[in-house]
Every structure is written in structure tokens, then in C-alpha cells.
Amino acid sequence: MEKYALLALLEAKPGKEQELEDFLKSAQPLAAAEPETVRWYAFRLGPAKFGIFDTFNTEDGRNAHLTGEIAKALFAKAEELLAVSPQVEKLDILASK
């Protein structure tokens, strides 16, 4: 069972919702290339609210993801796409199915 996770909440600038959605979809191959990222999900919460949830077996894997290609790309586009800075939370998984 994975023990570590990240939750990133994102809010698109007005008029940038589709661009943010497209960016998140395009990040999937980058996540697939990360050997320590067990699961990676990009999702939509509402018209302008999006998120990323991913899981890891180790703290090192989680930290590697935080400095990986997806994080670099997201922060490079943050000013252009996001209304506010991404809210990123480190989670410890207690149970799963």
C-alpha cells in the first residue's frame, strides 16, 4: 500500500480553464515516466477548480515528484494560467482499498 500522497489544488484564471485542463492532460506522460509515482490523477472540481492527486511508496519518491518535470512545468505556467498560487499538501495515507 502506498503511504504517501500529494494533493495540489489549482484555480484557473478566468478564460484559462480549457488551457489548464489541457495542460493537466498533457502532464500524464510525464507522470507515467516517474518510476516512484505509483498513481497520478488530474481532476476537475468545478468550472475553474482543478487538482492533482498522486501517491508514492516512499517519502523520497514524493519529494522527487515535487521537484520533477510536472512541478517545474506547472510553476513555469502558474502566472499565466492560475488565479492564485497552487495549494500543495503532503498527505499520509492511513488506509486504502
DSSP file (Angstrom, degrees, kcal/mol; ACC not computed):
  #  RESIDUE AA STRUCTURE BP1 BP2  ACC     N-H-->O    O-->H-N    N-H-->O    O-->H-N    TCO  KAPPA ALPHA  PHI   PSI    X-CA   Y-CA   Z-CA
    1    1 A M              0   0    0      0, 0.0     2,-0.1     0, 0.0    92,-0.0   0.000 360.0 360.0 360.0 135.1    0.0    0.0    0.0
    2    2 A E        -     0   0    0      1,-0.1    55,-0.2    56,-0.0     3,-0.1  -0.448 360.0-170.3 -65.8 142.8    1.2    3.5   -0.8
    3    3 A K        +     0   0    0     53,-1.1    90,-2.0    -2,-0.1     2,-0.3   0.565  61.5  56.3-111.0 -14.1    1.9    5.5    2.3
    4    4 A Y  E     +AB  56  92A   0     52,-2.2    52,-2.8    88,-0.2     2,-0.3  -0.903  56.8 168.3-127.1 149.4    2.5    9.0    0.9
    5    5 A A  E     -AB  55  91A   0     86,-2.3    86,-2.6    -2,-0.3     2,-0.4  -0.955  21.6-141.8-150.3 166.9    0.5   11.3   -1.3
    6    6 A L  E     -AB  54  90A   0     48,-2.2    48,-1.9    -2,-0.3     2,-0.4  -0.988   7.7-165.3-130.7 143.6    0.2   14.8   -2.6
    7    7 A L  E     -AB  53  89A   0     82,-2.2    82,-2.9    -2,-0.4     2,-0.5  -0.983   7.8-174.6-128.1 118.9   -2.8   16.9   -3.2
    8    8 A A  E     -AB  52  88A   0     44,-2.8    44,-2.2    -2,-0.4     2,-0.5  -0.966   7.3-160.3-115.4 124.7   -2.5   20.0   -5.4
    9    9 A L  E     -AB  51  87A   0     78,-2.8    78,-2.3    -2,-0.5     2,-0.4  -0.901  12.2-172.7-107.2 132.9   -5.5   22.3   -5.7
   10   10 A L  E     -A   50   0A   0     40,-2.9    40,-3.0    -2,-0.5     2,-0.5  -0.949  14.7-161.2-129.4 141.3   -5.5   24.7   -8.7
   11   11 A E  E     -A   49   0A   0     73,-0.4    72,-3.0    -2,-0.4    73,-0.7  -0.980  20.6-137.1-125.2 120.7   -7.7   27.6   -9.7
   12   12 A A  B     -D   82   0B   0     36,-2.9    70,-0.3    -2,-0.5     5,-0.1  -0.417  21.2-111.9 -74.2 146.2   -7.7   28.8  -13.3
   13   13 A K    >   -     0   0    0     68,-3.0     3,-2.5     1,-0.1     4,-0.2  -0.422  54.5 -78.4 -65.3 151.9   -7.7   32.4  -14.2
   14   14 A P  T 3  S+     0   0    0      0, 0.0    -1,-0.1     0, 0.0    34,-0.0  -0.335 122.7  15.9 -54.9 131.2  -10.9   33.5  -15.9
   15   15 A G  T 3  S+     0   0    0     -3,-0.1     4,-0.2     1,-0.0     3,-0.1   0.360 109.3  85.4  84.9  -4.6  -10.7   32.4  -19.6
   16   16 A K    <>  +     0   0    0     -3,-2.5     4,-2.4    65,-0.1     5,-0.2   0.260  53.3 104.8-109.1   9.8   -7.8   30.0  -18.9
   17   17 A E  H  > S+     0   0    0     -4,-0.2     4,-2.4     1,-0.2     5,-0.2   0.921  83.1  44.0 -60.0 -47.2   -9.9   27.0  -17.8
   18   18 A Q  H  > S+     0   0    0      1,-0.2     4,-2.7     2,-0.2    -1,-0.2   0.883 112.6  53.1 -67.6 -37.2   -9.5   25.0  -21.0
   19   19 A E  H  > S+     0   0    0      2,-0.2     4,-2.3     1,-0.2    -1,-0.2   0.903 110.4  47.1 -64.1 -40.7   -5.8   25.8  -21.2
   20   20 A L  H  X S+     0   0    0     -4,-2.4     4,-2.5     2,-0.2    -2,-0.2   0.918 111.9  50.4 -66.9 -42.5   -5.3   24.5  -17.6
   21   21 A E  H  X S+     0   0    0     -4,-2.4     4,-2.4    -5,-0.2    -2,-0.2   0.933 111.5  48.3 -58.9 -45.8   -7.3   21.4  -18.4
   22   22 A D  H  X S+     0   0    0     -4,-2.7     4,-2.2     1,-0.2    -1,-0.2   0.894 110.1  52.4 -62.6 -40.0   -5.2   20.7  -21.5
   23   23 A F  H  X S+     0   0    0     -4,-2.3     4,-1.0     2,-0.2    -1,-0.2   0.939 109.6  48.7 -60.0 -47.2   -2.0   21.3  -19.5
   24   24 A L  H >< S+     0   0    0     -4,-2.5     3,-0.7     1,-0.2     4,-0.4   0.912 111.3  49.3 -61.8 -42.9   -3.1   18.7  -16.9
   25   25 A K  H >< S+     0   0    0     -4,-2.4     3,-1.1     1,-0.2    -1,-0.2   0.889 108.7  53.9 -62.5 -37.8   -4.0   16.2  -19.6
   26   26 A S  H 3< S+     0   0    0     -4,-2.2     4,-0.4     1,-0.2    -1,-0.2   0.688  98.6  65.0 -71.0 -17.0   -0.6   16.7  -21.3
   27   27 A A  T <X S+     0   0    0     -4,-1.0     4,-2.0    -3,-0.7     3,-0.5   0.627  76.5  88.8 -79.9 -13.2    1.2   16.0  -18.0
   28   28 A Q  H <> S+     0   0    0     -3,-1.1     4,-2.5    -4,-0.4    -1,-0.2   0.889  85.3  50.6 -56.3 -45.1    0.1   12.4  -17.8
   29   29 A P  H  > S+     0   0    0      0, 0.0     4,-1.3     0, 0.0    -1,-0.2   0.862 108.3  54.0 -63.1 -31.6    3.0   11.0  -19.8
   30   30 A L  H  4 S+     0   0    0     -3,-0.5     4,-0.4    -4,-0.4     3,-0.2   0.920 109.9  46.8 -64.8 -42.3    5.4   12.9  -17.5
   31   31 A A  H >< S+     0   0    0     -4,-2.0     3,-1.5     1,-0.2     6,-0.2   0.906 108.6  55.3 -64.4 -41.4    3.8   11.2  -14.5
   32   32 A A  H 3< S+     0   0    0     -4,-2.5    -1,-0.2     1,-0.3    -2,-0.2   0.798 103.8  56.2 -62.1 -27.8    4.0    7.8  -16.2
   33   33 A A  T 3< S+     0   0    0     -4,-1.3    -1,-0.3    -3,-0.2    -2,-0.2   0.544  84.5  94.0 -82.9  -6.9    7.7    8.3  -16.7
   34   34 A E    X   -     0   0    0     -3,-1.5     3,-1.3    -4,-0.4    31,-0.0  -0.771  62.5-160.3 -88.4 109.8    8.3    8.8  -13.0
   35   35 A P  T 3  S+     0   0    0      0, 0.0    -1,-0.2     0, 0.0    26,-0.1   0.766  88.1  49.1 -63.7 -25.0    9.2    5.4  -11.6
   36   36 A E  T 3  S+     0   0    0     25,-0.1     2,-0.8    24,-0.1    21,-0.5   0.491  86.3  93.9 -96.5  -2.2    8.4    6.4   -8.0
   37   37 A T  E <   -C   56   0A   0     -3,-1.3    19,-0.2    -6,-0.2     3,-0.1  -0.818  51.8-178.3 -88.6 111.9    4.9    7.8   -8.7
   38   38 A V  E     +     0   0A   0     17,-2.2     2,-0.3    -2,-0.8    -1,-0.2   0.946  67.3   8.4 -77.9 -50.5    2.6    4.9   -8.1
   39   39 A R  E     -C   55   0A   0     16,-0.9    16,-2.2     2,-0.0     2,-0.4  -0.979  63.4-174.0-133.8 145.9   -0.7    6.7   -9.1
   40   40 A W  E     +C   54   0A   0     -2,-0.3     2,-0.4    14,-0.2    14,-0.2  -0.981   4.8 179.6-143.8 126.5   -1.4   10.1  -10.6
   41   41 A Y  E     -C   53   0A   0     12,-2.7    12,-2.5    -2,-0.4     2,-0.4  -0.991  12.3-165.8-129.4 134.2   -4.8   11.7  -11.1
   42   42 A A  E     +C   52   0A   0     -2,-0.4     2,-0.3    10,-0.2    10,-0.2  -0.964  26.3 171.5-111.3 138.2   -5.7   15.1  -12.6
   43   43 A F  E     -C   51   0A   0      8,-2.7     8,-2.3    -2,-0.4     2,-0.4  -0.929  32.2-126.2-145.8 165.8   -9.2   16.1  -11.9
   44   44 A R  E     -C   50   0A   0     -2,-0.3     6,-0.3     6,-0.2    -2,-0.0  -0.960  15.5-179.5-116.4 132.5  -11.8   18.9  -12.2
   45   45 A L        -     0   0    0      4,-3.0     5,-0.2    -2,-0.4    -1,-0.1   0.650  68.4 -30.3-101.4 -22.0  -13.7   20.1   -9.1
   46   46 A G  S    S-     0   0    0      3,-1.6    -1,-0.3     1,-0.0     3,-0.1  -0.934  91.2 -50.6-175.5-170.2  -15.8   22.8  -10.8
   47   47 A P  S    S+     0   0    0      0, 0.0    -1,-0.0     0, 0.0     3,-0.0   0.847 135.3   8.2 -54.2 -39.7  -15.7   25.4  -13.6
   48   48 A A  S    S+     0   0    0    -28,-0.0   -36,-2.9   -37,-0.0     2,-0.5   0.351 109.6  96.4-123.5   3.5  -12.3   26.8  -12.7
   49   49 A K  E     +A   11   0A   0    -38,-0.2    -4,-3.0    -3,-0.1    -3,-1.6  -0.852  43.9 161.8-106.6 130.6  -11.1   24.5  -10.0
   50   50 A F  E     -AC  10  44A   0    -40,-3.0   -40,-2.9    -2,-0.5     2,-0.3  -0.801  11.1-171.4-134.3 172.0   -8.8   21.6  -10.7
   51   51 A G  E     -AC   9  43A   0     -8,-2.3    -8,-2.7    -2,-0.3     2,-0.4  -0.992  18.8-139.7-161.2 168.0   -6.5   19.3   -8.9
   52   52 A I  E     -AC   8  42A   0    -44,-2.2   -44,-2.8    -2,-0.3     2,-0.4  -0.999  16.3-175.6-132.0 133.4   -3.8   16.7   -8.9
   53   53 A F  E     +AC   7  41A   0    -12,-2.5   -12,-2.7    -2,-0.4     2,-0.3  -0.998  12.3 167.8-128.8 127.4   -3.6   13.7   -6.5
   54   54 A D  E     -AC   6  40A   0    -48,-1.9   -48,-2.2    -2,-0.4     2,-0.3  -0.974  18.8-146.3-141.0 156.5   -0.7   11.3   -6.6
   55   55 A T  E     -AC   5  39A   0    -16,-2.2   -17,-2.2    -2,-0.3   -16,-0.9  -0.871  11.2-173.9-127.0 155.9    0.6    8.5   -4.4
   56   56 A F  E     -AC   4  37A   0    -52,-2.8   -52,-2.2    -2,-0.3   -53,-1.1  -0.975  28.6-139.2-146.3 151.8    4.0    7.2   -3.6
   57   57 A N  S    S+     0   0    0    -21,-0.5     2,-0.3    -2,-0.3    -1,-0.1   0.751  89.5  32.5 -82.5 -26.0    5.6    4.3   -1.6
   58   58 A T  S  > S-     0   0    0    -22,-0.3     4,-1.8     1,-0.1     5,-0.1  -0.900  73.9-123.6-132.5 158.2    8.3    6.4   -0.1
   59   59 A E  H  > S+     0   0    0     -2,-0.3     4,-2.7     1,-0.2     5,-0.2   0.868 114.8  57.6 -63.4 -37.7    8.9    9.9    1.1
   60   60 A D  H  > S+     0   0    0      1,-0.2     4,-2.4     2,-0.2    -1,-0.2   0.897 104.7  51.0 -61.1 -40.2   11.9   10.1   -1.3
   61   61 A G  H  > S+     0   0    0      2,-0.2     4,-2.0     1,-0.2    -1,-0.2   0.913 110.7  48.5 -62.8 -42.6    9.5    9.3   -4.2
   62   62 A R  H  X S+     0   0    0     -4,-1.8     4,-1.9     1,-0.2    -2,-0.2   0.931 112.5  48.1 -63.2 -44.7    7.1   12.1   -3.1
   63   63 A N  H  X S+     0   0    0     -4,-2.7     4,-0.9     1,-0.2    -2,-0.2   0.873 108.5  54.5 -65.2 -36.4   10.0   14.6   -2.8
   64   64 A A  H >< S+     0   0    0     -4,-2.4     3,-0.7     1,-0.2    -1,-0.2   0.900 107.5  50.9 -62.4 -39.8   11.3   13.6   -6.2
   65   65 A H  H >< S+     0   0    0     -4,-2.0     3,-1.5     1,-0.2     6,-0.6   0.890 103.0  59.4 -64.4 -38.9    7.9   14.3   -7.7
   66   66 A L  H 3< S+     0   0    0     -4,-1.9    -1,-0.2     1,-0.3    -2,-0.2   0.731 115.2  35.4 -63.6 -21.4    7.8   17.7   -6.1
   67   67 A T  T << S+     0   0    0     -4,-0.9    -1,-0.3    -3,-0.7    -2,-0.2   0.219 103.0 107.2-113.0  12.4   11.0   18.7   -7.9
   68   68 A G  S <> S-     0   0    0     -3,-1.5     4,-2.3    -4,-0.1     5,-0.2  -0.009  88.1 -81.5 -85.0-170.8   10.2   16.8  -11.1
   69   69 A E  H  > S+     0   0    0      1,-0.2     4,-2.5     2,-0.2     5,-0.2   0.836 123.7  52.8 -65.0 -37.4    9.1   17.8  -14.6
   70   70 A I  H  > S+     0   0    0      2,-0.2     4,-2.8     1,-0.2    -1,-0.2   0.945 111.4  46.6 -65.7 -46.4    5.4   18.3  -13.8
   71   71 A A  H  > S+     0   0    0     -6,-0.6     4,-2.6     1,-0.2     5,-0.2   0.920 113.2  49.5 -61.4 -44.1    6.1   20.6  -10.9
   72   72 A K  H  X S+     0   0    0     -4,-2.3     4,-1.8     1,-0.2    -1,-0.2   0.930 113.8  45.5 -60.2 -46.1    8.6   22.6  -13.0
   73   73 A A  H  X S+     0   0    0     -4,-2.5     4,-1.4     2,-0.2    -2,-0.2   0.905 113.2  50.0 -65.5 -41.6    6.2   22.9  -15.9
   74   74 A L  H  X S+     0   0    0     -4,-2.8     4,-0.8     1,-0.2     3,-0.4   0.939 112.5  45.4 -64.1 -47.1    3.3   23.9  -13.6
   75   75 A F  H  < S+     0   0    0     -4,-2.6     4,-0.5     1,-0.2    -1,-0.2   0.811 109.0  57.2 -69.5 -27.5    5.2   26.5  -11.8
   76   76 A A  H  < S+     0   0    0     -4,-1.8    -1,-0.2    -5,-0.2    -2,-0.2   0.827 117.0  34.8 -67.7 -30.8    6.5   27.9  -15.1
   77   77 A K  H  X S+     0   0    0     -4,-1.4     4,-2.6    -3,-0.4     5,-0.4   0.433  90.7 100.1-100.5  -1.7    3.0   28.4  -16.3
   78   78 A A  H  X S+     0   0    0     -4,-0.8     4,-2.8     1,-0.2    -1,-0.1   0.896  81.6  48.1 -56.3 -47.8    1.4   29.4  -12.9
   79   79 A E  H  4 S+     0   0    0     -4,-0.5    -1,-0.2     1,-0.2    -2,-0.1   0.871 116.6  44.5 -63.1 -36.1    1.4   33.1  -13.5
   80   80 A E  H  4 S+     0   0    0     -3,-0.3    -1,-0.2    -4,-0.2    -2,-0.2   0.882 128.2  23.5 -73.7 -39.9   -0.2   32.7  -17.0
   81   81 A L  H  < S+     0   0    0     -4,-2.6   -68,-3.0   -69,-0.1     2,-0.3   0.751 105.5  76.1-102.3 -28.3   -2.8   30.0  -16.0
   82   82 A L  B  <  -D   12   0B   0     -4,-2.8   -70,-0.3    -5,-0.4     3,-0.1  -0.705  52.3-157.7-104.2 139.8   -3.6   30.3  -12.3
   83   83 A A  S    S+     0   0    0    -72,-3.0     2,-0.3    -2,-0.3   -71,-0.1   0.816  88.0  11.7 -75.1 -32.7   -5.7   32.8  -10.4
   84   84 A V  S    S-     0   0    0    -73,-0.7   -73,-0.4    -6,-0.0    -1,-0.1  -0.921  99.5 -77.7-139.0 162.7   -3.8   32.0   -7.1
   85   85 A S        -     0   0    0     -2,-0.3    -2,-0.1     1,-0.1   -10,-0.0  -0.301  61.3 -92.9 -59.4 145.4   -0.7   30.1   -6.2
   86   86 A P        -     0   0    0      0, 0.0     2,-0.7     0, 0.0   -76,-0.2  -0.331  32.1-135.1 -59.5 140.8   -1.2   26.3   -6.2
   87   87 A Q  E     -B    9   0A   0    -78,-2.3   -78,-2.8    -3,-0.1     2,-0.5  -0.897  27.6-174.2 -97.9 112.1   -2.2   24.8   -2.8
   88   88 A V  E     -B    8   0A   0     -2,-0.7     2,-0.4   -80,-0.2   -80,-0.2  -0.937   3.4-174.3-116.1 125.0    0.0   21.8   -2.4
   89   89 A E  E     -B    7   0A   0    -82,-2.9   -82,-2.2    -2,-0.5     2,-0.5  -0.955  20.4-138.6-120.5 134.5   -0.5   19.5    0.6
   90   90 A K  E     -B    6   0A   0     -2,-0.4     2,-0.4   -84,-0.2   -84,-0.2  -0.803  28.6-165.5 -86.2 129.3    1.6   16.5    1.7
   91   91 A L  E     -B    5   0A   0    -86,-2.6   -86,-2.3    -2,-0.5     2,-0.5  -0.895  18.6-145.9-117.9 146.3   -0.7   13.7    2.8
   92   92 A D  E     -B    4   0A   0     -2,-0.4     2,-0.4   -88,-0.2   -88,-0.2  -0.965  25.3-132.8-106.2 122.6    0.0   10.5    4.8
   93   93 A I        -     0   0    0    -90,-2.0     3,-0.1    -2,-0.5   -38,-0.0  -0.621  24.0-178.9 -79.1 126.8   -2.3    7.7    3.6
   94   94 A L        -     0   0    0     -2,-0.4     2,-0.3     1,-0.4    -1,-0.2   0.784  66.1  -7.2 -94.7 -33.7   -3.9    5.8    6.6
   95   95 A A        +     0   0    0    -92,-0.0    -1,-0.4     0, 0.0     2,-0.3  -0.983  61.6 173.7-160.2 153.4   -5.9    3.2    4.7
   96   96 A S              0   0    0     -2,-0.3    -3,-0.0    -3,-0.1     0, 0.0  -0.969 360.0 360.0-155.3 168.2   -6.9    2.3    1.1
   97   97 A K              0   0    0     -2,-0.3    -1,-0.1   -96,-0.0     0, 0.0   0.312 360.0 360.0-124.0 360.0   -8.7   -0.3   -0.9
